[in-house]
């Protein structure tokens, strides 16, 4: 086993008659008219810049689900194995607990670098959880039908590693799963296959904007236990995976009790600044201290150089061009409900208890003028899920 550890243009105008140039005066007149018109159209389409009088977004909650009150001030990071069997372990430190719940965090397609979700991972570990981050694809060419098996192998090996001296002891009775995009599909698969694979019984699973099951096959989700808490979610601006698999996972988890599962459809909000835009990349939460090449000791936290690309040795951990640091949408739409879901699972409560906890004071918080940010559509019955119309960018 290979293991390394670290401390924590615009188009030019064409003439009315092809091949006939415009007179200069006419061109100036055209420009005087069209440029302001284009600017107005852009502002109407994408929103105006932040205004001094616009309501502002809330900060991270001081405490509670999604809050910034942490039991630990550091995280121990380690990487193990290679390729599609690789996995990272993030363990709470300062102080080091004797035992801790286990969270399996499943990345989206191509997002093998933990830094892309680093802030969310950091939040989870500092709240006192061990986070297993499996890399289920060796590269961008890995076939989707191999992902589930690779994920299962990584999780099993990670648990074996945690049983060795020098690690926080995993509490197998508090085992939960979260995944985004393709990882959301795999999260459902892990929940369905865990008992058969002799893995800890999943107490809860959250599938964040999952997709696409036509490429990454779903397991028999009727195998998900009745007592597993389940949340699936989609966003109205997500034109990459839409909401089909969020609904499918919810509907096919037929054994899960009604009170134990919820479907959330998040809505964008243009009332304040910065706007709430619920697109596919919204759950990404960049933290450069979780850069893979910093943890494995192979290089600095920087984009691959031109020389590396030409040599074919560019950063082996694909990084999204849209990755960004966390903001209030992360705190309220993702971190908060997942924290509440874990707490409900560990206290033998239901998914509706988690939703009530996450909804206190407004599910998405409030703008600075007191107006609540648009809350998600929440459903508990498959028949209640109307096909939402995705908002196109």
Secondary structure as GFF3:
##gff-version 3
##sequence-region A 1 393
A	DSSP	beta_strand	3	6	.	.	.	ID=ss1
A	DSSP	alpha_helix	24	46	.	.	.	ID=ss2
A	DSSP	beta_strand	74	80	.	.	.	ID=ss3
A	DSSP	three_ten_helix	83	85	.	.	.	ID=ss4
A	DSSP	beta_strand	87	93	.	.	.	ID=ss5
A	DSSP	beta_strand	99	106	.	.	.	ID=ss6
A	DSSP	three_ten_helix	114	117	.	.	.	ID=ss7
A	DSSP	alpha_helix	118	126	.	.	.	ID=ss8
A	DSSP	beta_strand	129	134	.	.	.	ID=ss9
A	DSSP	three_ten_helix	144	146	.	.	.	ID=ss10
A	DSSP	alpha_helix	147	162	.	.	.	ID=ss11
A	DSSP	beta_strand	169	180	.	.	.	ID=ss12
A	DSSP	alpha_helix	182	193	.	.	.	ID=ss13
A	DSSP	beta_strand	202	208	.	.	.	ID=ss14
A	DSSP	three_ten_helix	221	223	.	.	.	ID=ss15
A	DSSP	beta_strand	229	235	.	.	.	ID=ss16
A	DSSP	alpha_helix	244	252	.	.	.	ID=ss17
A	DSSP	three_ten_helix	258	260	.	.	.	ID=ss18
A	DSSP	beta_strand	261	266	.	.	.	ID=ss19
A	DSSP	three_ten_helix	288	290	.	.	.	ID=ss20
A	DSSP	alpha_helix	292	295	.	.	.	ID=ss21
A	DSSP	alpha_helix	306	311	.	.	.	ID=ss22
A	DSSP	alpha_helix	328	329	.	.	.	ID=ss23
A	DSSP	pi_helix	330	335	.	.	.	ID=ss24
A	DSSP	alpha_helix	336	346	.	.	.	ID=ss25
A	DSSP	alpha_helix	351	359	.	.	.	ID=ss26
A	DSSP	beta_strand	377	379	.	.	.	ID=ss27
A	DSSP	three_ten_helix	382	384	.	.	.	ID=ss28
###
